[in-house]
Amino acid sequence: MRELFLPAGTAPLIATSRALANLPNLGELLGAPPVHRRAVRDMAACAGVIAWGRKPSAAEASAFASRHGLALLRLEDGFLRSVEMGGQSPPLSVVVDDRGIYYDASVPSRLEMLIARPLTEAQRARAMALICVWRAARVSKYNHAREYAGRLPARYVLVADQTLGDASIRHGLADAPSFQRMLDAALAENPECTVLLKIHPEVMAGHKRGHFDLAALAQNPRVLVLGEDAHPVSLIEHAEAVYTVTSQMGFEALLWGRRVRCFGMPFYAGWGLTQDNLLAPERRRPAPLENLVHATLLEYPRYIDPETGRRCEAERVVEWMGMQRRMRERFPADIYALGFSMYKKPIVRSFFQGSTVRFVRKVAAVPQGATLAVWGRREPASNCAADIIRLEDGFIRSVGLGADLVRPLSWVMDGRGIYYDATGPSDLEHLLQTTVFDAALLDRARVLRERMVAQGLTKYNVGVASWQRPSSCPPLREPGTMRRVILVPGQVESDASLACGAPGIRRNLDLLRAVRADNPEAYLIYKPHPDVIAGLRRKGQREEDAVRWCDEVVQDVPMGELLPQVDEVHTLTSLTGFEALLRGKRVVCYGQPFYAGWGLTADVLPVARRTRRLSLDELAAGALILYPAYVSRETGCFTTPERALDEMLAWRAQCGNGLPWWRKAMRRVLRLSDPNLGLIASTMMRLKL
């Protein structure tokens, strides 16, 4: 049989199982396309045969490889697999073994060979750094469950049960009685500790069987049975020791520096790092923790970037998974949501990943002390005793209008108020007023800001027309130039940002008159709000008279193209003012938008609460990085603003010029109805997006 470990080139790998051949991303992970055996025409042109661990289907694959003289590679999930459980999402890592498989201690494996191999200083340092990153990210093999919210005993040891029939038990040289021996030892060896017995959630749900009589254990005051689906990190972190048969929890306990007792022979036992109840195979000799970590997490598995779909290193997946963990733990386990349309409900769920969202029609259905999500400034009943989270679009939103029901890339979720309500504080205002912005964050904000400007990205990224600065208004940098070009962006006059952030002027026409009065020599451009241009929102009062007070009305011009050519933006509360600041333009605020009051704008009505002077990069860091949440269009998971920009650019390129026919049809529907209802439109979106 030919020796093979790393497939070269594009020679296909044969799978005898259709499910394995069709596993998403497997070709990228393997570096060679998997094909089902029935599709193979030339066996000699294939690089080998793949099998999934030691499942029954793997026996067929092994026999097939022997018959055709092909090498056999055994695959399994990696040790940092995914957010969701196996049946709900494909793996982000797989291990590939040409000798055996890591959980089978009866024969050598590629992992054993890697652990025994000496490391360089650079490899040792990388392994130790990865341990630190793993802890900081608080990741595990699966990452869907929330951290344990209950009260843990003051002193305890953690005992890990496994499901009956788990292949790693038999191949780990253990059996069902091993679990009772483990529990007995945990009780005997730790007389001053509670024994916290972690039962598999499917056992507690009655779907599978475990190894313990739970009714009998309930009579033992020293045993605390934990059956809920809790993320294991906090349980491991605070344990004095971890007892396992072959569970991966023992390996993760080593990463957390915990004492580990093994009653089987898992891949991490027998290296002098664990207290083993079984005699280790002769081929396993003492090795440092760095060797185990480097082999298990860096060399043995192959990883795929969850956002690009390309091969990557372990650190990238740990970083991404850590972000999912952080974002999924921000809010309580149960969220109530009031007054959301059919269109918005799935979006609410996606931005509250990690929590269970319960939609209600009346405040009376919300328990006292619960957390309630509402849209914008919607006010629940005065007797509502819930903690309110207000949702709104973020500042890097979409290619297309929110009023067109284009799904957003970002939302903000505010527990103090909402960013556009200047009558009271918001989470954004608190961030900007109190955050210590370190150099790394400011550099990140600068790069993000410069990239947005260079690519002409704004909140909605709509418009197809072009505009040129008038020849009568040469750029101000030219000597002798006096006439400034001022952009006045229109707003939807019924918008809450005017009601809550414009204590003086609130009408577009009044703003335009005021700007003209203050700047009689300037070349004034008025740009109606894109929702108004699209016919999805009503014009402002007498807005059709705008032409009397400005030099030009522009409509279907992308804001990213218009802003670089103007000298100033004068606004009430429009986000255009913020986008102008990002481009180094002078901004005059006649209202009190979130970006006013920090020393970056000329403010007609200053906000007394905002006493800090900010740099542009500090404002960008707060508004674009720290405050919003971003959900990827590609993965449906949380992402970064940098990745959101990548997706926005690809989205914009895909859309091209103009609206598709179905979006035009949907817009006609929205013009005839309340756009927040969106029943017909949301159905169309499910069919097209």
HELIX and SHEET records of a PDB file:
HELIX    1   1 ARG A   18  ALA A   21  1                                   4    
HELIX    2   2 LEU A   26  LEU A   30  1                                   5    
HELIX    3   3 ARG A   37  ALA A   39  5                                   3    
HELIX    4   4 MET A   43  ALA A   45  5                                   3    
HELIX    5   5 PRO A   56  HIS A   68  1                                  13    
HELIX    6   6 ARG A  110  ALA A  116  1                                   7    
HELIX    7   7 GLU A  121  ALA A  137  1                                  17    
HELIX    8   8 ALA A  167  HIS A  171  1                                   5    
HELIX    9   9 ALA A  176  GLU A  189  1                                  14    
HELIX   10  10 PRO A  201  MET A  204  1                                   4    
HELIX   11  11 LEU A  214  LEU A  217  1                                   4    
HELIX   12  12 VAL A  233  GLU A  237  1                                   5    
HELIX   13  13 MET A  249  LEU A  255  1                                   7    
HELIX   14  14 LEU A  289  VAL A  293  1                                   5    
HELIX   15  15 HIS A  294  GLU A  299  3                                   6    
HELIX   16  16 ALA A  314  ARG A  328  1                                  15    
HELIX   17  17 LYS A  345  PHE A  351  1                                   7    
HELIX   18  18 VAL A  363  ALA A  365  5                                   3    
HELIX   19  19 GLY A  402  ASP A  404  5                                   3    
HELIX   20  20 ASP A  427  THR A  434  1                                   8    
HELIX   21  21 ALA A  439  GLN A  455  1                                  17    
HELIX   22  22 ALA A  496  GLY A  501  1                                   6    
HELIX   23  23 ASN A  508  ASP A  518  1                                  11    
HELIX   24  24 PRO A  530  ILE A  533  1                                   4    
HELIX   25  25 GLU A  543  ARG A  548  5                                   6    
HELIX   26  26 MET A  559  LEU A  562  1                                   4    
HELIX   27  27 LEU A  563  GLN A  565  5                                   3    
HELIX   28  28 THR A  576  LEU A  582  1                                   7    
HELIX   29  29 LEU A  616  ALA A  620  1                                   5    
HELIX   30  30 ALA A  621  LEU A  626  3                                   6    
HELIX   31  31 PRO A  641  CYS A  655  1                                  15    
HELIX   32  32 TRP A  661  LEU A  672  1                                  12    
HELIX   33  33 LEU A  679  LYS A  688  1                                  10    
SHEET    1   A 7 PRO A  34  HIS A  36  0                                        
SHEET    2   A 7 LEU A  13  ALA A  15  1                                        
SHEET    3   A 7 GLY A  48  TRP A  52  1                                        
SHEET    4   A 7 LEU A  72  ASP A  77  1                                        
SHEET    5   A 7 SER A  93  ASP A  97 -1                                        
SHEET    6   A 7 PRO A 301  ILE A 304 -1                                        
SHEET    7   A 7 ARG A 311  CYS A 312 -1                                        
SHEET    1   B 6 VAL A 223  LEU A 226  0                                        
SHEET    2   B 6 THR A 194  LYS A 198  1                                        
SHEET    3   B 6 TYR A 156  ALA A 160  1                                        
SHEET    4   B 6 ALA A 241  THR A 244  1                                        
SHEET    5   B 6 ARG A 259  CYS A 262  1                                        
SHEET    6   B 6 GLN A 275  ASP A 276  1                                        
SHEET    1   C 7 THR A 356  VAL A 360  0                                        
SHEET    2   C 7 ASP A 334  LEU A 338  1                                        
SHEET    3   C 7 THR A 371  TRP A 375  1                                        
SHEET    4   C 7 ASP A 387  ASP A 393  1                                        
SHEET    5   C 7 SER A 410  ASP A 414 -1                                        
SHEET    6   C 7 PRO A 628  VAL A 631 -1                                        
SHEET    7   C 7 PHE A 638  THR A 639 -1                                        
SHEET    1   D 6 GLU A 552  VAL A 553  0                                        
SHEET    2   D 6 TYR A 523  LYS A 527  1                                        
SHEET    3   D 6 VAL A 485  PRO A 489  1                                        
SHEET    4   D 6 GLU A 568  THR A 571  1                                        
SHEET    5   D 6 ARG A 586  CYS A 589  1                                        
SHEET    6   D 6 ALA A 602  ASP A 603  1                                        
END                                                                             
